[in-house]
């Protein structure tokens, strides 16, 4: 029997075992990493929810938004929490509208490029009297130029729409 052929076979088996072990450790690391990331996201969501609830319950505000200032680099996304407290005497379906209105950079103010600074949200929220609901809106920076973007948040109810909270709420998104 050829001694070199056996050595090559044994070397192949040893390298294969090492590769499988390294692959398994890599998978283990990846799963732990993503699990921690998910736990962190849930913790942030819980803190945002608690902050909004304290704003609504503590101050009796009809609408509370948290956070009101964000920094988003190109390709990043962020979630803002929006709490609505129904102080009306009947159940109403509240309509949420979130859109980018202006971009401020250096000394210029211009309309927002809505393809570069996008929003996603669930628009209609039925809420019973004296109850509150917390929802969220996703803001995505798809390569928007630097500056501060002003996001307008309107809460309305009824047909024709009646403004709820008597104002347009603002979130400021800084793109460095």
C-alpha angles and dihedrals in degrees: 000000000000111000094202093056091055091049091052091049093049092046090051092051092048092049091047091052092048091049092051091049092049090047090050092049090049091052091047091051092048093050092048091048094051092044091055091046090053091048090050092050091050090049091052091048090050092049091049090050091049092049092051092046091051090049092050098040097036098047102022089233114169092219128023127185128193129216104018095183127049139171115216125182121202112297094012127127131204135188123221122197121227122193123194123193115197106219092166122106096246141040111279134184107232119208118214123203122183120179141152109251109171143013118210119195129162101321100333131096118196141161116280121257098233093194091061098040107039133179133202126190144145105257108202126057123174110207129182121227115287092006128111135214129201119209135163142228125208118221117197127193106210096182099306115176118255119281140083116295120206114216115199117211118194125185116196140163137193135028115304089032116258117200113246118208091020095252148065109253120221135216118186117214116193118204109194 
